[in-house]
Amino acid sequence: MESKEEYQGRVASALLKAITDTSLVDIDGTTTAYIRSAEVCDALITALAVIMEGAPQCRTRKGMRAMSEAAGRNLLTMMREMEKLRAETGASAFNARVIYPS
């Protein structure tokens, strides 16, 4: 059986691949991954809610609150780590340009 980290890495890679594949559009004859951040975040939250709701810890309101707060703290920690890594390396997320809607 694979480790927690290996499993998490495989799942994260599969999610990122699915997002990228779903976001492919043709721009002037060039296939580009146009990742619509707000919509992707909403879709990920929907998927997360479906998965978390089924967890035994979430059978009570208190359990749901505790698990969602822990997930929020984990998300913030990961975002800060990624921000720090990008600052140190000069890389950008997905090695791509981010396009913000106007």
Long-range contacts (C-beta under 8 A, 24 or more apart in sequence): 15-44, 16-94, 20-94, 33-94, 33-96, 34-99, 35-94, 35-96, 35-98, 36-101, 37-98, 37-100, 38-101
